[in-house]
Amino acid sequence: MRPLSTSLGCNRGGSRNSSMMHLLVLLAVTLSCHCCSNRCVCSSQTVKCQNQDLVAIPSSFPTNTKIIFVTGNNISHISSDSFPTGLDMLTDLYLSGNEMESVGAMVFDNLPNLVRLDLSNNNFQTFSDRALPVENKLQVLNLSNSFHNYSRIDVVLSVLQSGKLHLLKVLDLSNNDLLILPDDAFSSLSNLINISLQNSSIIAIQNGTLKVPPLRDLDLRDNSLRALPTTTLEEFSLKPGLSLWLAGNPWRCDCFIEEMLLWLKNSTQVMDVQNLTCADPEALRHQPLLQVELSQLKCLGKMEGVLETSYVFLGLVLALIGVIFLLVLYLNRKGIKRWIYNIRDACRDHMEGYHYRYEINSDPRLANLSINSDV
């Protein structure tokens, strides 16, 4: 047990009842103060259980604990049994790097004053939308590097859309495979002011995704954004106090980025605008976006691709027509053969008539007969 610094000294002349009262107070304090786990270090209301190969959260903590570090262990699952007793003074909980895959229901119900929760560097497969109590004080949530398959985005959404994060101000979703965020991803986070989506493989931002939160800081660096649509630029412009970070994206400098280029040259919201460069076409690669002129933005590469697609489509249509034609011929082969024979017979009769007339005209003996027969 961590030593208590409580002094119960009394005057020699004190009454027996006063001494008994002090003993009762000492006993109550002793019973209410849980022991510090032998694999943890407890000091100044902070508990550290780091890199101890733990497979579960320690069963007890001192009741006056404010900060807990249980990091770098092998805790694959946490449930309502992970924090069985109330820790009313706990404000900071760090559970990063535990190879955690599952967060069950009511895990944090006994931590009513939790403000900062770090669940980064895990590998979540399931995350209950009932993990947090309805009435909670969570303001900072770190889920970075914890979702390594874009198909698991529903797991993220179940947390964000639970309706229980109404006080959340800071959200870290960096280093995940999110790909595309739905337009209602942050709709219930009415107090969110800081989002980090850095290096999250994002290829597009849906219309309305960033409309609801009163954002002040948005980090979109090192994703796969090629251009920002006009609707997204309008959403940014409606938040004049918003600061953006956009460097490290493979911007495609063609005619489709024209609106974004004009916006960049007139906006002061992008903090790292000097670091934004073109990824393609080849002629503009590595050129800063602010140095690109509108006359340099061409769509030739795009049009060539459209033409190639058109040619391929035309070829497929012609091939399909040819196949249908051959199929019709095959199905009507007997009728077509009969028709060909009839034409052949007709041509033969016609040619025989010509041949007969020729023989008559060439024989003088038959010429008069032919004339008389005509008369």
C-alpha positions, 0 to 999 in steps of 0.5 A: 500500500502506498504510504499515507502522509496523514498524521494523527498526533494528539495531546497527551491530555486529550480524551479517550473519545478523541483518540478513538475518533482519530482511529476511526478516521484512520481506519476509514481512510485506510479502507477507502484507499485501494492498494497500488498494483505491484506492477504499477508505480503510484505517485502524486495521484498518478498511476503508471503501468507501462510496458508490463505485459499486462493482459488486463487492466489492474483490478484496483487503483488508489481512489484519489488517482487523477491520471492513469497510464496503462500503455504498451501492454497486451490488453486485447479487450476492455469491458465493464469489469476493467474499472469495477470501482468508482474513480471520481477524481480520474480525469486522464486515462491513457490506454495506447499501444495495447493491441486492443481490439474490442471496447465493450459496453459501460467500460467507462461508467465508473469514471464520471469525470474523465476529460482526456481519453487516449486509445491510440495505437491499437487495432479496434475491430469493435467499439460499443456505442455504449462504452461511455455513459450518457452524462460524461465530461470527455473533451479530448479523444485520441483514436489515432492509428487504431483503425487499419482497414477502411471497412471498419469506418462503421466502428468509428462512426458508432463512437462519433454518432453515439450522441454522447460526445456533446462536450468533445472539443479535440478529436484525433483520427490521424494515421487511420485508413478512413478513405471517405468520411460520410457527410454526417460523421461529425454531425453530433459533435456540436462543440468540436473545435479541433480535428486531426485527419492527418495521414488517414488515406482520405481521397474525398470529403463529402458535402456537409461533412464539416458543416456542423462542428464550430471548427478552429483547426483542421489537419488534412495533411498527407492524405490522397486529396487531388482537389477540393470541390467548390462546395467544400471550399464554401464550407471553409469560407463560412468558418473564417476562424478556421485554420487548415493544414493541407500539405502532403497531398498529391494535388492534380494541377489541371483545369479541375483545380481552378476554383481551388487555386483562386481560393488559395490565392485569396484565403488566409485560412491555409497555414501551410499554403507555401508547402502545397505543390503539384503532383501532376501533370509532369510539366508542373510536378513539384511546382508550388500551387501559388506559382501556378498560373490559370493559363497552365491548367489544362485538361488535355490528359483528361480529354485524352482519357475520355476519348480513349474511353469513347473509342473503347466503348464504340468498339464494344458496341460495333463488336456487339452488333457484329455478334448479333448479326452473326447470331441472326444469320445462324438462326435463319441459316435454312431460310437464307440457304433456301433464298440463295437457292431461289435466286440461283435458280432464277438467275439460271433460268434468266441466263438460259433465256438469254442463251436461247435467244443468242443461239436463235439469232446466230443461226440464219436458218432460225432467224426467219422462224424467230421473226415469223414467231414474233409477228 
